[in-house]
Amino acid sequence: MGPTKESNIIKSIERYKKRSSRILNSSAEPVVMEILSHLGKMEGWSMSPWRKLRRGRETVGDIDILATASRPEEIVAAFSRMPMVQEILASGPTKASVIVQDTIQVDLRIVEHRSSHRPAVLHRLQGA
């Protein structure tokens, strides 16, 4: 195992120790609003309501965002470069996972505007 992998494992363990298993909606909602404020300046995308916040639960494990976009790579890149992002956990052409505020994981998944996969993705994100 190389030094980079060791460092990543240590960071993950430290993040896990800092984080309780869930975060309050009152902590998660401002994060979502900041993301909307940042990405809202971009054209060609729209976002569905964030699942767990929308479901009215008091706490969430992470923040999941489902969006549609004509150019998903641009949205993913802008999401990953937001000033609030402290670490990029994963990034691809249509999805990304980042850490903000030390312990909050935010997952973004993008489907095409008219994608037939959108209902299935939304169903998965809703935890159903």
C-alpha positions in Angstrom: 0.0 0.0 0.0 1.4 3.4 -1.0 1.5 6.6 1.0 -1.4 8.2 -0.9 -3.7 5.3 -0.1 -2.6 5.3 3.5 -3.3 9.0 3.8 -6.8 8.6 2.2 -7.6 5.8 4.7 -6.5 7.9 7.6 -8.5 10.9 6.4 -11.6 8.7 6.0 -11.2 7.3 9.5 -10.8 10.8 11.0 -13.8 12.1 9.2 -15.8 9.1 10.4 -14.8 9.7 14.0 -15.8 13.4 13.8 -19.2 12.7 12.2 -22.2 11.5 14.1 -24.2 9.0 12.1 -26.7 11.7 11.1 -26.9 15.5 10.7 -29.8 17.8 11.5 -31.9 19.2 8.7 -31.1 22.6 10.2 -27.4 22.0 9.3 -28.1 20.4 5.9 -30.6 23.0 4.5 -28.1 25.9 4.4 -25.6 23.7 2.6 -28.2 23.0 -0.1 -29.1 26.6 -0.3 -25.5 27.6 -0.8 -25.1 24.9 -3.6 -28.3 26.3 -5.3 -26.9 29.8 -5.0 -23.6 28.8 -6.6 -25.0 26.6 -9.4 -28.0 28.7 -9.9 -25.9 31.0 -12.0 -25.4 28.3 -14.7 -27.8 27.7 -17.5 -29.2 24.5 -18.9 -29.9 22.6 -15.7 -32.7 22.1 -13.1 -32.7 20.3 -9.7 -35.3 18.1 -8.0 -36.0 18.6 -4.4 -33.4 17.0 -2.1 -34.9 13.8 -0.9 -34.5 13.5 2.8 -35.0 17.2 3.4 -38.1 17.1 1.3 -39.4 14.1 3.2 -39.5 16.1 6.3 -37.2 14.0 8.5 -35.4 15.7 11.4 -32.0 14.2 10.4 -30.2 13.1 7.2 -27.2 10.9 6.7 -26.0 12.8 3.6 -27.4 15.2 1.0 -28.5 13.8 -2.3 -29.2 16.1 -5.2 -30.8 14.9 -8.5 -30.5 17.3 -11.4 -31.1 17.3 -15.1 -28.8 19.0 -17.5 -28.0 19.3 -21.2 -24.3 19.5 -20.4 -23.8 17.5 -17.2 -20.0 17.6 -17.3 -20.1 21.4 -16.8 -22.4 21.1 -13.8 -20.3 18.3 -12.2 -17.2 20.4 -12.7 -18.7 23.5 -11.2 -20.2 21.5 -8.3 -16.7 20.0 -7.5 -15.0 23.4 -7.7 -17.4 25.2 -5.3 -15.5 27.1 -2.6 -17.3 25.1 0.1 -15.9 21.8 -1.1 -13.1 20.5 1.1 -12.7 17.1 -0.5 -13.8 15.4 -3.7 -14.6 11.7 -2.9 -15.6 10.8 -6.4 -16.3 12.5 -9.7 -17.5 11.3 -13.1 -19.3 12.7 -16.2 -22.7 12.6 -14.5 -22.1 12.4 -10.8 -19.9 13.6 -8.0 -19.6 13.1 -4.2 -17.9 15.8 -2.1 -17.3 16.6 1.6 -18.3 20.1 2.9 -18.1 21.5 6.4 -15.7 18.8 7.5 -18.2 16.0 7.7 -21.2 16.5 5.4 -21.2 14.4 2.3 -23.1 15.8 -0.7 -23.9 13.5 -3.7 -24.9 15.0 -7.1 -26.4 12.8 -9.8 -27.3 14.2 -13.2 -29.6 12.7 -15.8 -30.5 14.1 -19.2 -33.6 16.4 -19.3 -35.7 13.7 -21.1 -34.0 10.6 -19.7 -36.1 7.5 -19.1 -33.8 6.7 -16.2 -34.9 9.8 -14.2 -37.8 8.1 -12.4 -35.6 5.1 -11.4 -32.8 7.4 -10.1 -35.3 9.5 -8.2 -36.8 6.3 -6.7 -33.3 5.2 -5.6 -32.4 8.6 -4.1 -35.7 8.7 -2.1 -34.6 5.6 -0.3 -37.7 3.7 -1.4 
